[in-house]
C-alpha cells in the first residue's frame, strides 16, 4: 500500500527471526538490516544504479532546456 515497513516486520517475514522483543538492541537491528541487504544486494544495487542513471538523464535534459 506504499507505506514503509518496519525492520521488525521485515526481519520476521524474510529472515524468520524476531527482533526488538523486550529490550531494544541496536546491534541486533544492524545485524538484521545487514542480513536483509545481503539477501537482496544484487537487485537493490541494480535498482540504485538505474535510479542514478535516470536522475542523470533528467539533470542533463533540464540543463539542455535551460540553455535553449
mmCIF file of the N, C-alpha and C atoms, coordinates in Angstrom:
data_MODEL
# 
_entry.id   MODEL 
# 
loop_
_atom_site.group_PDB 
_atom_site.id 
_atom_site.type_symbol 
_atom_site.label_atom_id 
_atom_site.label_alt_id 
_atom_site.label_comp_id 
_atom_site.label_asym_id 
_atom_site.label_entity_id 
_atom_site.label_seq_id 
_atom_site.pdbx_PDB_ins_code 
_atom_site.Cartn_x 
_atom_site.Cartn_y 
_atom_site.Cartn_z 
_atom_site.occupancy 
_atom_site.B_iso_or_equiv 
_atom_site.pdbx_formal_charge 
_atom_site.auth_seq_id 
_atom_site.auth_comp_id 
_atom_site.auth_asym_id 
_atom_site.auth_atom_id 
_atom_site.pdbx_PDB_model_num 
ATOM 1   N N  . UNK A 1 1  ? 0.818  -1.208  0.000   1.00 0.00 ? 1  UNK A N  1 
ATOM 2   C CA . UNK A 1 1  ? 0.000  0.000   0.000   1.00 0.00 ? 1  UNK A CA 1 
ATOM 3   C C  . UNK A 1 1  ? 0.857  1.265   0.000   1.00 0.00 ? 1  UNK A C  1 
ATOM 4   N N  . UNK A 1 2  ? 2.163  1.135   -0.275  1.00 0.00 ? 2  UNK A N  1 
ATOM 5   C CA . UNK A 1 2  ? 3.028  2.299   -0.402  1.00 0.00 ? 2  UNK A CA 1 
ATOM 6   C C  . UNK A 1 2  ? 3.662  2.783   0.888   1.00 0.00 ? 2  UNK A C  1 
ATOM 7   N N  . UNK A 1 3  ? 3.333  2.170   2.008   1.00 0.00 ? 3  UNK A N  1 
ATOM 8   C CA . UNK A 1 3  ? 3.919  2.590   3.281   1.00 0.00 ? 3  UNK A CA 1 
ATOM 9   C C  . UNK A 1 3  ? 5.224  1.841   3.529   1.00 0.00 ? 3  UNK A C  1 
ATOM 10  N N  . UNK A 1 4  ? 6.115  2.481   4.287   1.00 0.00 ? 4  UNK A N  1 
ATOM 11  C CA . UNK A 1 4  ? 7.356  1.814   4.686   1.00 0.00 ? 4  UNK A CA 1 
ATOM 12  C C  . UNK A 1 4  ? 7.039  0.781   5.752   1.00 0.00 ? 4  UNK A C  1 
ATOM 13  N N  . UNK A 1 5  ? 7.766  -0.325  5.702   1.00 0.00 ? 5  UNK A N  1 
ATOM 14  C CA . UNK A 1 5  ? 7.555  -1.381  6.691   1.00 0.00 ? 5  UNK A CA 1 
ATOM 15  C C  . UNK A 1 5  ? 8.670  -1.334  7.714   1.00 0.00 ? 5  UNK A C  1 
ATOM 16  N N  . UNK A 1 6  ? 8.364  -1.743  8.900   1.00 0.00 ? 6  UNK A N  1 
ATOM 17  C CA . UNK A 1 6  ? 9.341  -1.700  9.984   1.00 0.00 ? 6  UNK A CA 1 
ATOM 18  C C  . UNK A 1 6  ? 10.401 -2.788  9.804   1.00 0.00 ? 6  UNK A C  1 
ATOM 19  N N  . UNK A 1 7  ? 11.568 -2.512  10.354  1.00 0.00 ? 7  UNK A N  1 
ATOM 20  C CA . UNK A 1 7  ? 12.642 -3.504  10.337  1.00 0.00 ? 7  UNK A CA 1 
ATOM 21  C C  . UNK A 1 7  ? 12.187 -4.762  11.062  1.00 0.00 ? 7  UNK A C  1 
ATOM 22  N N  . UNK A 1 8  ? 11.458 -4.590  12.129  1.00 0.00 ? 8  UNK A N  1 
ATOM 23  C CA . UNK A 1 8  ? 10.960 -5.735  12.901  1.00 0.00 ? 8  UNK A CA 1 
ATOM 24  C C  . UNK A 1 8  ? 10.096 -6.647  12.024  1.00 0.00 ? 8  UNK A C  1 
ATOM 25  N N  . UNK A 1 9  ? 9.181  -6.049  11.260  1.00 0.00 ? 9  UNK A N  1 
ATOM 26  C CA . UNK A 1 9  ? 8.291  -6.830  10.393  1.00 0.00 ? 9  UNK A CA 1 
ATOM 27  C C  . UNK A 1 9  ? 9.070  -7.499  9.255   1.00 0.00 ? 9  UNK A C  1 
ATOM 28  N N  . UNK A 1 10 ? 10.022 -6.775  8.673   1.00 0.00 ? 10 UNK A N  1 
ATOM 29  C CA . UNK A 1 10 ? 10.821 -7.347  7.582   1.00 0.00 ? 10 UNK A CA 1 
ATOM 30  C C  . UNK A 1 10 ? 11.672 -8.512  8.065   1.00 0.00 ? 10 UNK A C  1 
ATOM 31  N N  . UNK A 1 11 ? 12.275 -8.359  9.239   1.00 0.00 ? 11 UNK A N  1 
ATOM 32  C CA . UNK A 1 11 ? 13.101 -9.441  9.788   1.00 0.00 ? 11 UNK A CA 1 
ATOM 33  C C  . UNK A 1 11 ? 12.257 -10.678 10.062  1.00 0.00 ? 11 UNK A C  1 
ATOM 34  N N  . UNK A 1 12 ? 11.074 -10.468 10.568  1.00 0.00 ? 12 UNK A N  1 
ATOM 35  C CA . UNK A 1 12 ? 10.192 -11.599 10.861  1.00 0.00 ? 12 UNK A CA 1 
ATOM 36  C C  . UNK A 1 12 ? 9.784  -12.309 9.572   1.00 0.00 ? 12 UNK A C  1 
ATOM 37  N N  . UNK A 1 13 ? 9.387  -11.528 8.569   1.00 0.00 ? 13 UNK A N  1 
ATOM 38  C CA . UNK A 1 13 ? 8.887  -12.117 7.320   1.00 0.00 ? 13 UNK A CA 1 
ATOM 39  C C  . UNK A 1 13 ? 9.982  -12.786 6.487   1.00 0.00 ? 13 UNK A C  1 
ATOM 40  N N  . UNK A 1 14 ? 11.088 -12.094 6.278   1.00 0.00 ? 14 UNK A N  1 
ATOM 41  C CA . UNK A 1 14 ? 12.094 -12.581 5.345   1.00 0.00 ? 14 UNK A CA 1 
ATOM 42  C C  . UNK A 1 14 ? 13.206 -13.401 5.992   1.00 0.00 ? 14 UNK A C  1 
ATOM 43  N N  . UNK A 1 15 ? 13.487 -13.125 7.261   1.00 0.00 ? 15 UNK A N  1 
ATOM 44  C CA . UNK A 1 15 ? 14.566 -13.856 7.930   1.00 0.00 ? 15 UNK A CA 1 
ATOM 45  C C  . UNK A 1 15 ? 14.044 -14.903 8.900   1.00 0.00 ? 15 UNK A C  1 
ATOM 46  N N  . UNK A 1 16 ? 12.767 -14.769 9.262   1.00 0.00 ? 16 UNK A N  1 
ATOM 47  C CA . UNK A 1 16 ? 12.181 -15.705 10.213  1.00 0.00 ? 16 UNK A CA 1 
ATOM 48  C C  . UNK A 1 16 ? 12.718 -15.536 11.626  1.00 0.00 ? 16 UNK A C  1 
ATOM 49  N N  . UNK A 1 17 ? 13.178 -14.326 11.943  1.00 0.00 ? 17 UNK A N  1 
ATOM 50  C CA . UNK A 1 17 ? 13.682 -14.053 13.283  1.00 0.00 ? 17 UNK A CA 1 
ATOM 51  C C  . UNK A 1 17 ? 12.909 -12.903 13.910  1.00 0.00 ? 17 UNK A C  1 
ATOM 52  N N  . UNK A 1 18 ? 12.769 -12.977 15.208  1.00 0.00 ? 18 UNK A N  1 
ATOM 53  C CA . UNK A 1 18 ? 12.117 -11.903 15.944  1.00 0.00 ? 18 UNK A CA 1 
ATOM 54  C C  . UNK A 1 18 ? 13.168 -10.981 16.534  1.00 0.00 ? 18 UNK A C  1 
ATOM 55  N N  . UNK A 1 19 ? 13.037 -9.700  16.257  1.00 0.00 ? 19 UNK A N  1 
ATOM 56  C CA . UNK A 1 19 ? 13.944 -8.719  16.846  1.00 0.00 ? 19 UNK A CA 1 
ATOM 57  C C  . UNK A 1 19 ? 13.105 -7.693  17.599  1.00 0.00 ? 19 UNK A C  1 
ATOM 58  N N  . UNK A 1 20 ? 13.763 -6.887  18.389  1.00 0.00 ? 20 UNK A N  1 
ATOM 59  C CA . UNK A 1 20 ? 13.127 -5.815  19.148  1.00 0.00 ? 20 UNK A CA 1 
ATOM 60  C C  . UNK A 1 20 ? 12.057 -6.350  20.093  1.00 0.00 ? 20 UNK A C  1 
ATOM 61  N N  . UNK A 1 21 ? 12.301 -7.515  20.643  1.00 0.00 ? 21 UNK A N  1 
ATOM 62  C CA . UNK A 1 21 ? 11.393 -8.091  21.639  1.00 0.00 ? 21 UNK A CA 1 
ATOM 63  C C  . UNK A 1 21 ? 11.947 -7.746  23.014  1.00 0.00 ? 21 UNK A C  1 
ATOM 64  N N  . UNK A 1 22 ? 11.245 -6.934  23.754  1.00 0.00 ? 22 UNK A N  1 
ATOM 65  C CA . UNK A 1 22 ? 11.736 -6.514  25.067  1.00 0.00 ? 22 UNK A CA 1 
ATOM 66  C C  . UNK A 1 22 ? 12.702 -5.360  24.923  1.00 0.00 ? 22 UNK A C  1 
ATOM 67  N N  . UNK A 1 23 ? 13.929 -5.556  25.370  1.00 0.00 ? 23 UNK A N  1 
ATOM 68  C CA . UNK A 1 23 ? 14.942 -4.503  25.330  1.00 0.00 ? 23 UNK A CA 1 
ATOM 69  C C  . UNK A 1 23 ? 15.412 -4.278  23.902  1.00 0.00 ? 23 UNK A C  1 
ATOM 70  N N  . UNK A 1 24 ? 15.452 -3.020  23.494  1.00 0.00 ? 24 UNK A N  1 
ATOM 71  C CA . UNK A 1 24 ? 15.888 -2.677  22.138  1.00 0.00 ? 24 UNK A CA 1 
ATOM 72  C C  . UNK A 1 24 ? 17.404 -2.756  22.058  1.00 0.00 ? 24 UNK A C  1 
ATOM 73  N N  . UNK A 1 25 ? 17.893 -3.450  21.042  1.00 0.00 ? 25 UNK A N  1 
ATOM 74  C CA . UNK A 1 25 ? 19.342 -3.628  20.865  1.00 0.00 ? 25 UNK A CA 1 
ATOM 75  C C  . UNK A 1 25 ? 19.729 -3.145  19.466  1.00 0.00 ? 25 UNK A C  1 
ATOM 76  N N  . UNK A 1 26 ? 20.458 -2.033  19.363  1.00 0.00 ? 26 UNK A N  1 
ATOM 77  C CA . UNK A 1 26 ? 20.853 -1.531  18.047  1.00 0.00 ? 26 UNK A CA 1 
ATOM 78  C C  . UNK A 1 26 ? 21.764 -2.486  17.287  1.00 0.00 ? 26 UNK A C  1 
ATOM 79  N N  . UNK A 1 27 ? 22.504 -3.310  17.994  1.00 0.00 ? 27 UNK A N  1 
ATOM 80  C CA . UNK A 1 27 ? 23.370 -4.291  17.319  1.00 0.00 ? 27 UNK A CA 1 
ATOM 81  C C  . UNK A 1 27 ? 22.509 -5.340  16.615  1.00 0.00 ? 27 UNK A C  1 
ATOM 82  N N  . UNK A 1 28 ? 21.460 -5.773  17.277  1.00 0.00 ? 28 UNK A N  1 
ATOM 83  C CA . UNK A 1 28 ? 20.525 -6.736  16.685  1.00 0.00 ? 28 UNK A CA 1 
ATOM 84  C C  . UNK A 1 28 ? 19.867 -6.122  15.439  1.00 0.00 ? 28 UNK A C  1 
ATOM 85  N N  . UNK A 1 29 ? 19.493 -4.851  15.524  1.00 0.00 ? 29 UNK A N  1 
ATOM 86  C CA . UNK A 1 29 ? 18.901 -4.157  14.381  1.00 0.00 ? 29 UNK A CA 1 
ATOM 87  C C  . UNK A 1 29 ? 19.886 -4.098  13.214  1.00 0.00 ? 29 UNK A C  1 
ATOM 88  N N  . UNK A 1 30 ? 21.133 -3.758  13.511  1.00 0.00 ? 30 UNK A N  1 
ATOM 89  C CA . UNK A 1 30 ? 22.151 -3.653  12.460  1.00 0.00 ? 30 UNK A CA 1 
ATOM 90  C C  . UNK A 1 30 ? 22.386 -5.004  11.793  1.00 0.00 ? 30 UNK A C  1 
ATOM 91  N N  . UNK A 1 31 ? 22.422 -6.052  12.580  1.00 0.00 ? 31 UNK A N  1 
ATOM 92  C CA . UNK A 1 31 ? 22.623 -7.391  12.009  1.00 0.00 ? 31 UNK A CA 1 
ATOM 93  C C  . UNK A 1 31 ? 21.466 -7.784  11.101  1.00 0.00 ? 31 UNK A C  1 
ATOM 94  N N  . UNK A 1 32 ? 20.250 -7.515  11.547  1.00 0.00 ? 32 UNK A N  1 
ATOM 95  C CA . UNK A 1 32 ? 19.076 -7.851  10.738  1.00 0.00 ? 32 UNK A CA 1 
ATOM 96  C C  . UNK A 1 32 ? 19.074 -7.035  9.447   1.00 0.00 ? 32 UNK A C  1 
ATOM 97  N N  . UNK A 1 33 ? 19.393 -5.747  9.543   1.00 0.00 ? 33 UNK A N  1 
ATOM 98  C CA . UNK A 1 33 ? 19.430 -4.894  8.359   1.00 0.00 ? 33 UNK A CA 1 
ATOM 99  C C  . UNK A 1 33 ? 20.481 -5.388  7.373   1.00 0.00 ? 33 UNK A C  1 
ATOM 100 N N  . UNK A 1 34 ? 21.646 -5.779  7.872   1.00 0.00 ? 34 UNK A N  1 
ATOM 101 C CA . UNK A 1 34 ? 22.717 -6.265  7.003   1.00 0.00 ? 34 UNK A CA 1 
ATOM 102 C C  . UNK A 1 34 ? 22.315 -7.592  6.348   1.00 0.00 ? 34 UNK A C  1 
ATOM 103 N N  . UNK A 1 35 ? 21.666 -8.455  7.076   1.00 0.00 ? 35 UNK A N  1 
ATOM 104 C CA . UNK A 1 35 ? 21.238 -9.732  6.503   1.00 0.00 ? 35 UNK A CA 1 
ATOM 105 C C  . UNK A 1 35 ? 20.203 -9.509  5.407   1.00 0.00 ? 35 UNK A C  1 
ATOM 106 N N  . UNK A 1 36 ? 19.269 -8.577  5.630   1.00 0.00 ? 36 UNK A N  1 
ATOM 107 C CA . UNK A 1 36 ? 18.279 -8.249  4.607   1.00 0.00 ? 36 UNK A CA 1 
ATOM 108 C C  . UNK A 1 36 ? 18.958 -7.674  3.367   1.00 0.00 ? 36 UNK A C  1 
ATOM 109 N N  . UNK A 1 37 ? 19.922 -6.791  3.583   1.00 0.00 ? 37 UNK A N  1 
ATOM 110 C CA . UNK A 1 37 ? 20.658 -6.211  2.462   1.00 0.00 ? 37 UNK A CA 1 
ATOM 111 C C  . UNK A 1 37 ? 21.378 -7.305  1.673   1.00 0.00 ? 37 UNK A C  1 
ATOM 112 N N  . UNK A 1 38 ? 22.066 -8.185  2.372   1.00 0.00 ? 38 UNK A N  1 
ATOM 113 C CA . UNK A 1 38 ? 22.829 -9.231  1.694   1.00 0.00 ? 38 UNK A CA 1 
ATOM 114 C C  . UNK A 1 38 ? 21.922 -10.162 0.893   1.00 0.00 ? 38 UNK A C  1 
ATOM 115 N N  . UNK A 1 39 ? 20.722 -10.397 1.382   1.00 0.00 ? 39 UNK A N  1 
ATOM 116 C CA . UNK A 1 39 ? 19.774 -11.249 0.658   1.00 0.00 ? 39 UNK A CA 1 
ATOM 117 C C  . UNK A 1 39 ? 19.338 -10.615 -0.666  1.00 0.00 ? 39 UNK A C  1 
ATOM 118 N N  . UNK A 1 40 ? 19.308 -9.280  -0.704  1.00 0.00 ? 40 UNK A N  1 
ATOM 119 C CA . UNK A 1 40 ? 18.765 -8.564  -1.857  1.00 0.00 ? 40 UNK A CA 1 
ATOM 120 C C  . UNK A 1 40 ? 19.777 -7.648  -2.532  1.00 0.00 ? 40 UNK A C  1 
ATOM 121 N N  . UNK A 1 41 ? 21.044 -7.834  -2.231  1.00 0.00 ? 41 UNK A N  1 
ATOM 122 C CA . UNK A 1 41 ? 22.090 -6.915  -2.683  1.00 0.00 ? 41 UNK A CA 1 
ATOM 123 C C  . UNK A 1 41 ? 22.087 -6.679  -4.192  1.00 0.00 ? 41 UNK A C  1 
ATOM 124 N N  . UNK A 1 42 ? 22.090 -7.726  -4.987  1.00 0.00 ? 42 UNK A N  1 
ATOM 125 C CA . UNK A 1 42 ? 22.178 -7.556  -6.442  1.00 0.00 ? 42 UNK A CA 1 
ATOM 126 C C  . UNK A 1 42 ? 21.007 -6.746  -6.983  1.00 0.00 ? 42 UNK A C  1 
ATOM 127 N N  . UNK A 1 43 ? 19.803 -7.080  -6.556  1.00 0.00 ? 43 UNK A N  1 
ATOM 128 C CA . UNK A 1 43 ? 18.618 -6.369  -7.029  1.00 0.00 ? 43 UNK A CA 1 
ATOM 129 C C  . UNK A 1 43 ? 18.635 -4.901  -6.589  1.00 0.00 ? 43 UNK A C  1 
ATOM 130 N N  . UNK A 1 44 ? 18.975 -4.651  -5.322  1.00 0.00 ? 44 UNK A N  1 
ATOM 131 C CA . UNK A 1 44 ? 19.000 -3.278  -4.806  1.00 0.00 ? 44 UNK A CA 1 
ATOM 132 C C  . UNK A 1 44 ? 20.070 -2.444  -5.480  1.00 0.00 ? 44 UNK A C  1 
ATOM 133 N N  . UNK A 1 45 ? 21.248 -3.013  -5.675  1.00 0.00 ? 45 UNK A N  1 
ATOM 134 C CA . UNK A 1 45 ? 22.331 -2.268  -6.325  1.00 0.00 ? 45 UNK A CA 1 
ATOM 135 C C  . UNK A 1 45 ? 21.960 -1.949  -7.771  1.00 0.00 ? 45 UNK A C  1 
ATOM 136 N N  . UNK A 1 46 ? 21.345 -2.890  -8.453  1.00 0.00 ? 46 UNK A N  1 
ATOM 137 C CA . UNK A 1 46 ? 20.913 -2.659  -9.835  1.00 0.00 ? 46 UNK A CA 1 
ATOM 138 C C  . UNK A 1 46 ? 19.870 -1.553  -9.881  1.00 0.00 ? 46 UNK A C  1 
ATOM 139 N N  . UNK A 1 47 ? 18.897 -1.587  -8.982  1.00 0.00 ? 47 UNK A N  1 
ATOM 140 C CA . UNK A 1 47 ? 17.858 -0.564  -8.998  1.00 0.00 ? 47 UNK A CA 1 
ATOM 141 C C  . UNK A 1 47 ? 18.432 0.802   -8.621  1.00 0.00 ? 47 UNK A C  1 
ATOM 142 N N  . UNK A 1 48 ? 19.413 0.829   -7.739  1.00 0.00 ? 48 UNK A N  1 
ATOM 143 C CA . UNK A 1 48 ? 20.060 2.092   -7.361  1.00 0.00 ? 48 UNK A CA 1 
ATOM 144 C C  . UNK A 1 48 ? 20.799 2.680   -8.555  1.00 0.00 ? 48 UNK A C  1 
ATOM 145 N N  . UNK A 1 49 ? 21.528 1.835   -9.297  1.00 0.00 ? 49 UNK A N  1 
ATOM 146 C CA . UNK A 1 49 ? 22.240 2.311   -10.480 1.00 0.00 ? 49 UNK A CA 1 
ATOM 147 C C  . UNK A 1 49 ? 21.258 2.834   -11.525 1.00 0.00 ? 49 UNK A C  1 
ATOM 148 N N  . UNK A 1 50 ? 20.137 2.130   -11.717 1.00 0.00 ? 50 UNK A N  1 
ATOM 149 C CA . UNK A 1 50 ? 19.118 2.582   -12.661 1.00 0.00 ? 50 UNK A CA 1 
ATOM 150 C C  . UNK A 1 50 ? 18.547 3.931   -12.233 1.00 0.00 ? 50 UNK A C  1 
ATOM 151 N N  . UNK A 1 51 ? 18.317 4.114   -10.947 1.00 0.00 ? 51 UNK A N  1 
ATOM 152 C CA . UNK A 1 51 ? 17.786 5.366   -10.420 1.00 0.00 ? 51 UNK A CA 1 
ATOM 153 C C  . UNK A 1 51 ? 18.773 6.506   -10.668 1.00 0.00 ? 51 UNK A C  1 
ATOM 154 N N  . UNK A 1 52 ? 20.047 6.257   -10.434 1.00 0.00 ? 52 UNK A N  1 
ATOM 155 C CA . UNK A 1 52 ? 21.076 7.278   -10.649 1.00 0.00 ? 52 UNK A CA 1 
ATOM 156 C C  . UNK A 1 52 ? 21.155 7.654   -12.128 1.00 0.00 ? 52 UNK A C  1 
ATOM 157 N N  . UNK A 1 53 ? 21.092 6.666   -13.003 1.00 0.00 ? 53 UNK A N  1 
ATOM 158 C CA . UNK A 1 53 ? 21.109 6.942   -14.447 1.00 0.00 ? 53 UNK A CA 1 
ATOM 159 C C  . UNK A 1 53 ? 19.914 7.793   -14.852 1.00 0.00 ? 53 UNK A C  1 
ATOM 160 N N  . UNK A 1 54 ? 18.741 7.481   -14.326 1.00 0.00 ? 54 UNK A N  1 
ATOM 161 C CA . UNK A 1 54 ? 17.539 8.245   -14.635 1.00 0.00 ? 54 UNK A CA 1 
ATOM 162 C C  . UNK A 1 54 ? 17.691 9.691   -14.168 1.00 0.00 ? 54 UNK A C  1 
ATOM 163 N N  . UNK A 1 55 ? 18.187 9.896   -12.955 1.00 0.00 ? 55 UNK A N  1 
ATOM 164 C CA . UNK A 1 55 ? 18.383 11.246  -12.434 1.00 0.00 ? 55 UNK A CA 1 
ATOM 165 C C  . UNK A 1 55 ? 19.403 12.017  -13.269 1.00 0.00 ? 55 UNK A C  1 
ATOM 166 N N  . UNK A 1 56 ? 20.468 11.347  -13.710 1.00 0.00 ? 56 UNK A N  1 
ATOM 167 C CA . UNK A 1 56 ? 21.464 11.994  -14.562 1.00 0.00 ? 56 UNK A CA 1 
ATOM 168 C C  . UNK A 1 56 ? 20.844 12.436  -15.886 1.00 0.00 ? 56 UNK A C  1 
ATOM 169 N N  . UNK A 1 57 ? 20.033 11.570  -16.489 1.00 0.00 ? 57 UNK A N  1 
ATOM 170 C CA . UNK A 1 57 ? 19.353 11.926  -17.738 1.00 0.00 ? 57 UNK A CA 1 
ATOM 171 C C  . UNK A 1 57 ? 18.445 13.129  -17.535 1.00 0.00 ? 57 UNK A C  1 
ATOM 172 N N  . UNK A 1 58 ? 17.696 13.120  -16.437 1.00 0.00 ? 58 UNK A N  1 
ATOM 173 C CA . UNK A 1 58 ? 16.789 14.233  -16.159 1.00 0.00 ? 58 UNK A CA 1 
ATOM 174 C C  . UNK A 1 58 ? 17.568 15.527  -15.956 1.00 0.00 ? 58 UNK A C  1 
ATOM 175 N N  . UNK A 1 59 ? 18.692 15.449  -15.241 1.00 0.00 ? 59 UNK A N  1 
ATOM 176 C CA . UNK A 1 59 ? 19.513 16.626  -14.985 1.00 0.00 ? 59 UNK A CA 1 
ATOM 177 C C  . UNK A 1 59 ? 20.087 17.172  -16.296 1.00 0.00 ? 59 UNK A C  1 
ATOM 178 N N  . UNK A 1 60 ? 20.579 16.286  -17.155 1.00 0.00 ? 60 UNK A N  1 
ATOM 179 C CA . UNK A 1 60 ? 21.138 16.710  -18.442 1.00 0.00 ? 60 UNK A CA 1 
ATOM 180 C C  . UNK A 1 60 ? 20.057 17.333  -19.316 1.00 0.00 ? 60 UNK A C  1 
ATOM 181 N N  . UNK A 1 61 ? 18.865 16.732  -19.311 1.00 0.00 ? 61 UNK A N  1 
ATOM 182 C CA . UNK A 1 61 ? 17.762 17.264  -20.104 1.00 0.00 ? 61 UNK A CA 1 
ATOM 183 C C  . UNK A 1 61 ? 17.373 18.655  -19.598 1.00 0.00 ? 61 UNK A C  1 
ATOM 184 N N  . UNK A 1 62 ? 17.353 18.819  -18.302 1.00 0.00 ? 62 UNK A N  1 
ATOM 185 C CA . UNK A 1 62 ? 16.999 20.118  -17.714 1.00 0.00 ? 62 UNK A CA 1 
ATOM 186 C C  . UNK A 1 62 ? 18.033 21.177  -18.087 1.00 0.00 ? 62 UNK A C  1 
ATOM 187 N N  . UNK A 1 63 ? 19.322 20.820  -18.005 1.00 0.00 ? 63 UNK A N  1 
ATOM 188 C CA . UNK A 1 63 ? 20.369 21.766  -18.388 1.00 0.00 ? 63 UNK A CA 1 
ATOM 189 C C  . UNK A 1 63 ? 20.279 22.126  -19.865 1.00 0.00 ? 63 UNK A C  1 
ATOM 190 N N  . UNK A 1 64 ? 20.003 21.137  -20.708 1.00 0.00 ? 64 UNK A N  1 
ATOM 191 C CA . UNK A 1 64 ? 19.880 21.370  -22.133 1.00 0.00 ? 64 UNK A CA 1 
ATOM 192 C C  . UNK A 1 64 ? 18.727 22.327  -22.427 1.00 0.00 ? 64 UNK A C  1 
ATOM 193 N N  . UNK A 1 65 ? 17.606 22.130  -21.729 1.00 0.00 ? 65 UNK A N  1 
ATOM 194 C CA . UNK A 1 65 ? 16.452 23.005  -21.930 1.00 0.00 ? 65 UNK A CA 1 
ATOM 195 C C  . UNK A 1 65 ? 16.708 24.420  -21.418 1.00 0.00 ? 65 UNK A C  1 
ATOM 196 N N  . UNK A 1 66 ? 17.501 24.569  -20.381 1.00 0.00 ? 66 UNK A N  1 
ATOM 197 C CA . UNK A 1 66 ? 17.827 25.889  -19.848 1.00 0.00 ? 66 UNK A CA 1 
ATOM 198 C C  . UNK A 1 66 ? 18.733 26.660  -20.798 1.00 0.00 ? 66 UNK A C  1 
ATOM 199 N N  . UNK A 1 67 ? 19.547 25.949  -21.564 1.00 0.00 ? 67 UNK A N  1 
ATOM 200 C CA . UNK A 1 67 ? 20.460 26.597  -22.499 1.00 0.00 ? 67 UNK A CA 1 
ATOM 201 C C  . UNK A 1 67 ? 19.750 27.080  -23.758 1.00 0.00 ? 67 UNK A C  1 
ATOM 202 N N  . UNK A 1 68 ? 18.575 26.593  -24.018 1.00 0.00 ? 68 UNK A N  1 
ATOM 203 C CA . UNK A 1 68 ? 17.814 26.996  -25.224 1.00 0.00 ? 68 UNK A CA 1 
ATOM 204 C C  . UNK A 1 68 ? 17.275 28.390  -25.097 1.00 0.00 ? 68 UNK A C  1 
# 
